[in-house]
Amino acid sequence: MITILDTAEENKLRKKIDSLGAQGIRVIAGLAAEYESANGAYDLSVLSPGIDPAVPLVQNFIKRRIEMIGELELAYEMCECPIIAITGTNGKTTTTQLVEKMLLGCGVKTVAAGNIGPAFSARVRQSKELDVMTLEVSSFQLETIRRFRPQTSVWLGFAADHLDRYGSMEEYFAAKVRIFENQTSEDWAIVNLRSELPKLAARAITFSAYAAGGDFELREGVIFFRHERVLALAETKLRGLHNAENLMAALGVGFVRGLSFAEMAAPLRDYQPLPHRCEPIRTVHGVEYVNDSKGTNTDSVEKALSSETRPVVLIVGGKDKGFEYDALTELVAEKCRAVVVLGEMADRIEALWKTRVRIANAGWSLEKAVQLSRDFAVPGDVVLLSPGTSSFDMFKNYADRGNQFRALVNALESK
């Protein structure tokens, strides 16, 4: 019998309990779920990636030595086609969508699943009809793998994040690098040239938009592969060096599958970027407003700022995830006309940067942050919402934050 344990209160799960109960699946909620994990008889436990293994619910199973796997491993054991697995601190979702669109445009049957949604397990039954499964995988999902082995792995890069879950950067890196753990010399790894990785068993293709020496390089806005011109960034709807790397990673996936650059370029040119990722909203009084609400770590802020050639008024701040913003100080001083801080991190960021750049504190109001940014900006500037941390101090999620920012910008008067 299948049992679902959820620590949410039973009254919040009533529809789920009734629906699953009709299928013969028990749902145990609230405090009873923790008690059940400590006492119920089970052969196997499957951990949702959103659940921290440190919580008592999970620790009870571990202490009782009940076999535990994650959802990623469960779906892998049922998958009937090769897998492309894409990870990295930033750029996973964009790259996963690029790969999906590119492969479909080249006649390769695939679907995107995993951390991007829907879950791998929700799509795995389609695998027998596919040429390859394209997965976005997170460190949370990789924590619990055993035999998970992608035919092609993609490593976009690594930066500080999730320090509210991991005890250190080393612990976070150890979880993420498991993507390569079960690969062999028959497999491929598409990896960022600037990343320091352990020795890989898989054959490697390297890329970088920031440094020379990779298989893929960026020269004057054009992607080259081993001296062959492939694609100009200006021909696509993407902006910024970080997106040039996302394109390189997708092209690397196609290359190891035997696709030509000519056939890959067409669908990549047509790709429409997702909202909240350096998304231009509108220009008001000569000032462009850009929504990078998905920028939930300091590496995202660095990449967003580095891609701008115009003076920036930066809106930054949110939930305190344990990040240090010191490494951004010089770039902020170089790129920003002014900074507006908000949320739980506001005071700490203000104290760090106030001697280097004009700064204002919007407290807990995004509306005030937009108003202050409008007052600071002059024609030719960019107002960039790139918070550098998560949104849960003030918003439901990064999309809610970005949507509210978009609505506030669209409400600004234009002349």
N, C-alpha and C positions, 0 to 999 in steps of 0.2 A: 504494500500500500504506500502511496505517495503522501507525504505530509509537508506542508509549507509552514515555516515558522516566521512570524513577522512581529516585531516588537511594537508596532503601531497599535493604538487602541482598537478594540474590536468594532466599535461603532463607526470608525473611519474606514473599515474594510468590509462593511456589510455586503456591498454588491459583489466584491471579489469572493467572499466566503460563500455566498449563495450560488454564484456562477460555478465555482470550482467544485463545490459540494455536489452539484448536479452531475458532475463528471466522476464522482467517486474520490475526489481529492480533499483531504482534510486541511483546514487552515486553523492554526492555533496562534492567537494574537496576544499582545500585551505581555504582562508579567508571566503569564502561563507559558509563553514561548520559551523564555529562559529556563523555566523549571523543566519543560519537556526536553530541552537540549541536554539537560543534566541527568535525566532519568529515562527517557524514552528509548525503546529498542529499535536500532536502525542498522542497516548494512552499509549504507553509503550516504554521505552528505555532500551536497553540491552548493558551493558558496557563490552568492551573487557578488560581482566585483565591487559593487558599491558598499559592501559591508567590510569594515576594518577587522582584520583577523584578531585584533587585540581585544575586541569586545567580549564580554562574558558568554554570550550566546555561542560564539565560535570556539572560545577557549574550552567550553564544556565538552565539545566534540573532540577537540585535540587531546585533552586530558584523558578522555575515555578511549583514545586510540581508534576511533571510528574513521574509516577511510574517508578522506576529503579531497575533492577536486573542485575546480572552478567551472563556470559555465563555458568558458573557451575550450577547456579540455574535453568537456562532455560533448560539445558539438563536433570537435575535431575527430573524436572516435567514431562519429557517424558520417563524416564527410567522404564523398565519393569522387572528388576531383582535386587537382592541385590547388594550393593556396598561395596567394600573395598577401603578406602581412606587413602593414605599414605602421611604424611607431616613430616617436620623437616627441620632445616636449611641446613643440609648436609645429603647426602646418599639417598635422595628420589628416584632418577632415578634408581640407582643400586638396591635398595630394590624393587621398582615396577617391574623391570625386573626379579628379583629373584622370586617374588611372581607369576608373569605370567608364567615363565618357570616351576616352581614347580607345580602349579595347573594343567597346561596342561599335564605335565608328569604324574600326578596322575589321569588323566581322567576327570578333572573339566574344563568345557568350560568357557573360559574367554578371554578378550583382554585387553591390557594395553593402556590407553589413558589419556587425561588430560594434565598437564604441561609437561609431557614427550613427547607429540605429538604422534598421531594426537589428536585434541581437542575432549573432551568428546562429544560435540554436533555433531561432524563428525562421531562418532561411536555409538551414542545412538540408532539408528534404529536397530542395531544388538542385542540390549539388550534382545529382546524377544526370541532370539535363544541361549542365554547364561545362565550359572548357576550363574555367578557373574561377575560384571564389576570391573576391577582393575584400580584405578585412582591414579595418582600422583597429589596432590593438593598443590598449593602455597598459601602464605599469601595473595597475590594479588587476587587470586580467592576466597578465603574465606571471604574477606572484605564485599562482597555484598550478602552473602547467607541469606535466610529467613527460608526455611524448609529443606534444604539439610541435610540428615541424613544417614550416612553410617552404615551399619550393623556391620562392623568391621572398626575401626579407628586405625591407626598406628602413633605413635608419636616417632620419632627417636631421637629428642633432639633439643635444642635451643641454639643459639649463636648469637653474633653480626653480623648483615647483613642488607642490604637495608636501611641504615641510610640516604641515599640520597633521599629516598621516605618517610620514617617515621620520625616523629619529635623526637622520643625517642625509647629506647629499650622496654619500657612499651607499647607503641603504636603498635610496631611490634609484641610483644608477644600477645597482645589483639586480633589482627587480626588472628594470627596463631591458637590460642587456641579455636577459634570458631569451629574447626573441631568436638569438643565434644558437642557443644551447644544443639543439638536436639536429642542426643542419650538417650536411656532409659535403664532400667534394663534388657531388653531383648537383648541388644547389647553388643559388646565386644570392649575393648580398649587395644591395645598392646602398652605398654608405657615404655620408658627408665626409669629405676629405679632412676637415678640421677637427673631427672627433677622434679622441684617443680611445681606441677600442682594444679589447683583448684579441689575441690571434684568432682569426676566423677559419673554420674548416671550409666554408663555402667560397666559391669564386667571387671576387669582388669587382664592382664597378664603382668608381669614385666620382664625386661631383663637388663643386663649390662655385658660388658666385662672388666670393670674397677673396679667394686665393688661387694662384696658378698651380698647375701640376696635377690636376684631376683629369679623369677621362672626359668629363664635361666641364667646360669653363665658360665664363661670361666675358666677352670682349666688346667694349663699347656698345653695350646693350644687346649683343647678339650671342646666343648660345652656340658653342662649338663642341663637337665630339671628336677628339683626337685630330684636331685641325680641320675637320669638315664642318662647314656652316650648316646649322640645323634650323634655328628659329630665332627671330628677333622678338624681344619682349614687347616692343611697340606694336607688333602684329596681333597681340593677344589683348584680352580685356583685364589682365592682371597688372599690378604695379608693385614696384619694390624689389630689392635684391632677394628678399626671403621668398617671394613668389617665383623668381627666376630659379631658385633652388628646388622649389616644389615641381616646377616644370621639368627640370633636369631629372629629378627622381622618377617622374612618370615616364619620361623618354627612356630612362635606363631600364625600366620594367619592360617596355615594348621592345627594346633592343635585344634583351636576353630571350625574349619570346620569338625573335626572328622577324619582327616587323620592320619595315623601312621607315626612315625619318620622314620621307615625303608623305606617306599615308598617315603617319601619326600626327603630323603638323595640323592638318585640316580640323579634326575634332578639338584639338587643343586651342586653336584660334577661336573656336566658337564657344568655349567654356565660359559660362557666366558665373563670376565669383559669388560666394555666399554672402549674406548680410553680416554685419558686425565685424568684418575683417578688412580694415582700411577701406571702408565703404564710403565713397563720396555721397553726401546727402544733397547739399545745394550750396550755391554761392549767394551770399547776401552782402551788399555794399562792397563787393570786391573781395570778400573773405570767404574761403571755402571751408565748409564744415565736414569733418571726416569722422566716421563712427568705427572705432576699433575696439568695441566693447569686449570682443573675444580675446583681447590682449590681457590675459589673466596672470602674467608673470613678468618679471623685469626684462627678460630676453625679448619678449614681444614689444615692449616699449622701445628698447634699443633698436630693433629692426624697423619699427614704424618711424622713429625719428630719423634714422640713418637714410631712409628712402626719400625723405623730404629735402628739397632744395630751397624751399621758401621759409621765411621765419615762421615759427610755430608758437601758438598759445596752447599749452598742454593742459588737459584736465586729467588728473591722476589721483589714485587712492581708492580704497575700499577695505575689504576685510583684511585684518592682520593675519597673514599666513606664515609669519616668521621670516619674511624676506628682508634682505638688506639692500637699500637703494644707493649705497655709496658709489658703486661702480658706474652708475648712470650720471653722476654729478658733472663730470667734464662735458659729456655729450649734451646734457640739458643746458649747461651754461653756453655752449657753442650754438645750439640749434634754436633755443627758445627765447622769444621776446618776453614771455611771462609764463607762469605756471599757476594753475588753480587746483588746490588740493581739496579733497572731500572724503567723508566717511571715517571709518575707524582708524585708518592710517594717516589722516590729514595732519595731525599735530606733529607726528614723528617725521614725516616728509618735509613739512614746513621748517622744522628746526634744522634739518640737514642742509637744505638748499637756500635758506633765506639770505645768506650772505653772497650767493653767486648769481641769483636771478630774481627779478621782480616776482613776488608771490602773493597770492591771496587765498584765504581759507573760506570755503563755502560751507563748512560744517557738514550737516546731514542733508543738504538740499542740492539736488542736481539742477533744479531750476535756477537757483542762485549761481551755481557754477557756470551755467550757460550765459547768464546775464553778465557775470564778471568777465568771462572770456570775450564776449561781444564788446565790452568796454575797453579791454586791452588791445584788441586786434585792430589793425589798419589794413586798407586795401592791399592785396597781394599776399596777405598772411594766410595761414591755415590754422583753424581751431581743430585740434586733434583730441578726441576722447580715446585715450589709451591708458586704462586704469592701472595696469601692471599688477593686478591682484584680483581675487574673485569678488563677487557681487553680493554675497549672502548677508553682509551687514545691513544692506538697505533694500535689496531687490530679491525677486524670486530666483533669478539666474542672470547670466550675462546677456541673454536675449531680451529679457525684461528691461534691463539697464539700457541696452542699445535702442530698444523700441521707444522708451521714454525720452532718450536723448534725441532721437529722430523727430519725435512729435514736438518737442520743445524748439528744435531748430526750424522745423516747418512752420511753427507759429510765430517766428520772428518777423517783424515788419520789414518789408523791402520797399525801396524807393526807386 
